[in-house]
């Protein structure tokens, strides 16, 4: 269950309206536009929720702070940087109090703590907040923060594929990485566009791949980098049960079949 803290973040960014269920393809396409660091932070924030501790500095905390500050984020970064100058500290604190009393009064302790951390950097986290928040500003400038907030709100929403929610696909995109996710997207959208049964079979397959096994990842990389017509042929023929072990066996067979088709094509052209 989301905390009140996260509910406030979402209220700042996400208007209330209803959606029809999105497809896994729609979700993975949107997720692949995100910078990798933002996707990691987003999944962390969905899984663990925000940390109300102002000393928190994990990826998800950078994102939650950025969502809190919203359009004020560039100002916050400037305040933090200027506050490192002793001659400007009194002026900055007065300015911050004015802005936050008017807009985000409840987060005044957070901004003061971030300034304090910037003024007294130490240890492995000395770059937080004033350098790392620059990454968050890039997320804001790129227009990603409102969509990230929407993903948080809809994380548990089911896609139009049975048993698959939006967060399942966000995690899949993170595991695949941008290049393999892009390959998966191309496999579906290359003309003629893959039909719905193919897409559902494909996403079920990918969701059951064991990414923690290096050999499995190598095999997956080999099949997702096949020429798309070849991949479609061998994948359409593949049969598997909705279990990790069955998918692991199918992955091996698909890789072998793809290699055989390539060998046959090469022998014909030589």
C-alpha positions, -999 to 999 in steps of 0.1 A, spaced: 0 0 0 13 34 -9 21 57 20 5 92 24 40 106 14 38 90 -20 1 99 -23 11 136 -19 37 132 -46 12 117 -70 -14 144 -62 11 170 -73 17 154 -107 -11 131 -117 -46 142 -125 -74 118 -118 -87 101 -149 -94 65 -160 -77 45 -187 -84 14 -207 -59 -13 -200 -26 -8 -219 -7 -35 -237 27 -48 -225 40 -34 -258 28 1 -250 43 -1 -215 77 -14 -227 79 11 -255 73 40 -230 97 25 -204 125 22 -230 124 60 -236 134 65 -199 171 71 -191 184 38 -174 190 55 -141 154 68 -140 140 33 -148 160 18 -119 149 45 -95 113 42 -107 112 4 -100 128 9 -66 102 35 -57 73 13 -68 87 -18 -49 99 -1 -17 79 31 -15 95 65 -6 117 69 25 105 98 46 140 101 62 155 132 48 189 115 50 178 89 24 200 90 -7 192 58 -28 182 62 -64 145 60 -55 150 88 -30 164 111 -56 134 104 -77 109 110 -49 126 142 -39 125 153 -76 88 145 -77 81 165 -45 99 196 -58 84 193 -93 89 225 -114 108 240 -84 136 215 -88 159 238 -108 154 264 -81 161 239 -53 193 229 -70 204 265 -73 195 271 -36 216 241 -25 246 252 -46 244 289 -34 240 278 2 275 264 1 286 300 0 286 313 36 279 348 24 246 337 8 233 313 34 210 337 53 195 351 20 189 315 7 172 304 39 149 334 37 141 328 1 134 291 7 111 298 36 91 322 14 87 297 -14 80 267 7 55 285 30 36 294 -1 39 260 -20 54 231 -1 56 240 35 56 205 48 88 197 29 108 226 45 128 201 67 138 182 37 152 211 18 170 224 48 185 189 54 196 187 17 213 220 21 230 209 53 243 178 36 257 199 7 274 222 31 289 193 50 298 167 24 314 135 37 319 98 29 306 79 -1 275 100 -4 292 134 -5 278 140 -40 243 139 -28 222 160 -31 236 188 -51 254 169 -79 230 139 -82 200 162 -83 214 175 -116 205 141 -130 169 145 -117 168 180 -134 176 162 -167 147 139 -161 125 170 -155 138 188 -186 132 157 -206 96 155 -196 100 122 -178 88 130 -143 51 133 -150 52 99 -168 72 84 -140 45 96 -115 18 81 -137 37 48 -138 39 48 -100 1 54 -97 -7 27 -122 20 1 -112 -5 -25 -100 -29 -19 -130 -33 -50 -152 -23 -47 -188 -46 -62 -214 -27 -95 -211 -40 -118 -183 -19 -119 -152 6 -92 -163 6 -58 -146 24 -27 -157 51 -31 -131 60 -66 -144 68 -49 -177 88 -21 -162 109 -47 -144 113 -66 -176 125 -35 -194 151 -29 -167 164 -65 -169 166 -65 -206 184 -32 -208 178 -6 -235 194 -24 -264 176 -57 -259 144 -39 -251 148 -20 -284 153 -53 -302 122 -67 -286 102 -37 -297 114 -40 -332 105 -77 -333 69 -67 -326 66 -35 -347 84 -44 -379 60 -46 -408 39 -67 -409 33 -59 -372 32 -89 -350 -4 -99 -341 -18 -101 -306 -13 -138 -300 24 -135 -310 28 -105 -287 12 -123 -257 33 -154 -263 64 -133 -267 59 -113 -234 50 -144 -215 82 -160 -227 103 -129 -217 87 -126 -183 96 -162 -175 133 -159 -185 157 -163 -156 179 -132 -160 201 -141 -130 216 -170 -150 245 -158 -172 242 -186 -198 205 -179 -201 211 -142 -207 237 -151 -234 211 -173 -252 185 -146 -249 208 -121 -264 216 -144 -293 179 -149 -302 169 -113 -298 197 -102 -322 186 -126 -349 172 -110 -380 136 -104 -373 120 -126 -400 142 -155 -388 133 -149 -352 96 -148 -360 98 -181 -379 116 -200 -351 96 -184 -323 62 -192 -339 72 -228 -339 84 -229 -303 62 -245 -277 66 -241 -240 46 -243 -207 42 -212 -186 71 -222 -163 107 -210 -160 121 -245 -167 100 -249 -198 110 -215 -211 147 -223 -204 144 -254 -226 125 -235 -253 151 -208 -253 178 -233 -260 158 -248 -288 150 -214 -303 187 -205 -303 196 -238 -320 169 -234 -346 179 -198 -353 215 -209 -358 204 -237 -382 183 -213 -403 213 -189 -405 236 -217 -415 211 -228 -442 208 -193 -455 246 -188 -456 251 -221 -474 226 -211 -501 243 -178 -507 278 -192 -509 
